[in-house]
Amino acid sequence: MISVSSLRIRRGLTLMFAVSLVLFAFASCGDDDTVSPKKATNRVLELDGDGDYVSVPIASHTFVTFTVEVKVKVPNYNSNVHFVSLQQNAYLVIGDWDGGCISSWADNLSPLDAADAIESAITADEWHHFAISYDGTNQYVLIDGVVVAERATTGTVTNSASYASGLKIGCRYSGAEQFVTGQIDEVRVWNIFRTETQIRDNMNKTISAQTGLVGYWNFDDGTAADLSGNDADGTLVGDAAIVKK
């Protein structure tokens, strides 16, 4: 005859075995990244304003229309800096140098600086998204996904082989002046026009290689690799660093 205490022990062992199987099965599910993918670390470019930047040997692209985007966090504005400076076949700049919180430059268009005299209320030491775009008729300036200026434009974007300095993130195309102090993220250069809706709907998302995207740098992998599919990988210069956001 089996005693009551023996039955209790057997039942206890059976229950423990069943619980162990459940825990093992649950733990095993977590090993499959297709079920539970790891979230990418959000990293940004950090610059001290003393000669550091990212140098990008971007290929020459034709710009009939364009869009340039960047996210910026800086301690102050009106500091005479270039956030993104492209001088490769065309000369396009988005920065801050003319009495406001954002400035732009599109060589051979009139006006050259579509952002001239914009005085938007914008808080320093916070992240903001800036964009400039051109649809062949008008230039647009956007802050945080909203058009703050629309300028009727004449002329055509200069496309010239004499422009051959590549692209700089965080300073003027020469790599010698107008250095940024602060952090930069989500740099995107397009040789197509992007609408206000397209810019706003995607400015806080990681995007993939697609038509018209000639360069894309988000620094999340800890490098200045180009994610546009065009192999325009950047090099960190000076004390430029990639840090967690």
N, C-alpha and C positions, 0 to 999 in steps of 0.2 A: 504494500500500500504506500502511495506517495503522500507525504505529509503536506499539510497546508502551506507550511513555510517554503517547501521545495517548489510548489506551484507558483508561489509569489515570486520566487527568485527567477524561475523560467520566464514568467510573464514580463518581469522587469528587463531581463536580458533581451527578449524579443522586441520590446518597445524601444530599447536603446539602439538595437540594430536597425530598426525601421527609421528612426530619427537620423541615424548616421547616413543611411542611403539617401534620404531627402536632402540633407545638408551637402553631401558630395555632389548630387545632381545639380543643385542650385549653384554651387561654386564653379562647377565645370562650365556652366552656361556663360559665365563672365569671361572665359578665355577666348571666346569667339568675337573678334572685333566687328564682324558683320552684324552681330546682334546688338552689341553695345560699343559703338565706335568711340575712340578717345577724342576729346575736344582739343582742338589746336590751341596752343598758347598764344595770346595776343601780345605781340611785341611791337615796339616802335623804334624809330631812329632818334637818338639823343645827341644834341650838338651843344658845344659850349661857346660858340661864337668867336673862337680864336683860331681860325684857319682849318676847321674840320668840316667835312662834307662827304657826299657820295658822288663818285665820278662814274658815269655810265657811257660806254662806247656804243651808243645807239646807232643803228643803221640810218641811212637817209630815206626819208619817206616824203611823199608828195602831200602837201596840205592845201587843199582847195577850201575846205571847211575844217573845223577843229573843235576839240574840247580838251581842257586840261583841268584836272581835279587834284586836290590835296587836302589832307587833314592836318591842322596845326594847333599846337599849344605853346604859346609864348608868354613871357612875363610882361611884355608891353608891345604896343603897336606904334606906327610911325617911326620905325627904327632903321629904315633904309636897307632892306634885305631882299634877297630873291629866295623864295621858297622852292620853286622849280624853274630852271633856266635851260631852255632847249635852244641850241645854236647848231643845228645839223640840218642842212638844206633849207630850213626855215628858222626864224628867230621868234620864239614864243616864250613869254615869261609870265608867271604869276608870283606876286610878292607883296611888299609893303614899303613904299618909298615916297609917297607924295601926299602927306597930310591926312591920310585916312587909315582905315584898317586893312585895305586891300588895294593893290595896284596891278595893272596888267600891261602887256606889251605884245603887239602883233605887227611885226615889221611890214611896212608898205600899206597897211590899212589906215584909213582915216575915219575916226580918231585912232591914234596909236594906242592910247591908254583909255580903254572903255570904262575903267573904274575911276577915272579922274574925278576928284571932288566928292566922292562918296564918303559920307560921315555917318555910318551906321553905328548904333549903340551896340557895342560888342564887348564882352567881358574878357579881360586878359586872364591868363593862367587857367583857362578852360579850353576844352577841345572845340574847335569849329571846323566846318567843312567849307572850303572855298572852291569855286569853279569859274572858269571863263569859257565861253563858247562862241562860235560864229557859224551862221547858217548860209552865208553867201550874200546876205542882205543886211542883217543886224548882228551886232555883238551883244552878248548877255553876260552879266556878272551875277553870280549867285553866292549867297551866304547861307549856310545850313539848309541847302536845298530849295531856297526861295530866291527868285529873281529880284534883285535890288536895283538893277540898272539895265536898260535896253537902249542901245545906241545905233541909230541908222549909220551905215558904214559904206564907204566907197573904197575902191582899190581892190587889189588882189594880194593874197599872201605871197611874199617873196619866197621862191624856191630856187636856191642858188647853191652850186657846188662850193662856192667860196665860204659858205657857212659850214665849218667842219670841226667845231669844238666839242661836239657831243652834247650830253645832257648832264647838268649838275643838280643835285638835290641838296639845298641848304646854302647855296651861294650863287654868285654870278657865274656865267658860263666859262669865264676865264680861270676860275678857281683861285682868284687873287683878292676878292673883295666882296662886300655885301653879305657877310656871313650871318647865319641865323643862330640865335641863342634860344634853345627850347627843344621841342619834340615835334617830329613829323611822321605821318603815317598815310597809308592808302594813296600813293601817288599813281595817277592814271593819265596817260596821254593817248588821245584818239585823233585819227585823221578823218573823222566824221563828226557831224553835228549831233549832239545828244540833247534831247528836250529837257525842260525843267522836270517833268514827271519821271523820265528815265534816270536823271541824276539823283533826284530825291529818293526814288524807290530803291536805289542800289547803293547809296553812299555809305550805308552801315552794314553792307553785306560783302562777303568775299565773293568775287566774281571769277569767271573762268575765261580762258582764251576765246576770243570771238572776233568777228569781222570789224575792222576799224580800230581795234585796240592795239596800238603799236608798242606800248610799254606799260607795265604794271608792277609796282613794288609795294609789298605790304609788310615785309620784314619778319613775318611770323615764324619762319624757319630759322631765324637767327642770322640770316645773311641778307644781302641786297640782291637776291636772285630775281630775275624778271619772270613774271608769271603769265606774260602775254603770249608765250610761245615763240617769241622772236629772238630769244637768247641774248637779250641786252642786259647781262648781269653786271651789277655795279660793284665798285671797290670802295671800301671805307678809307677815308684819308684823314690824317691827323688823329685827333682824339675822338672821332666819331664812334659811337657805340650803339649797339642794339640791345635794348633793355625790355623787361616785362612792363606792360602798361599798368 
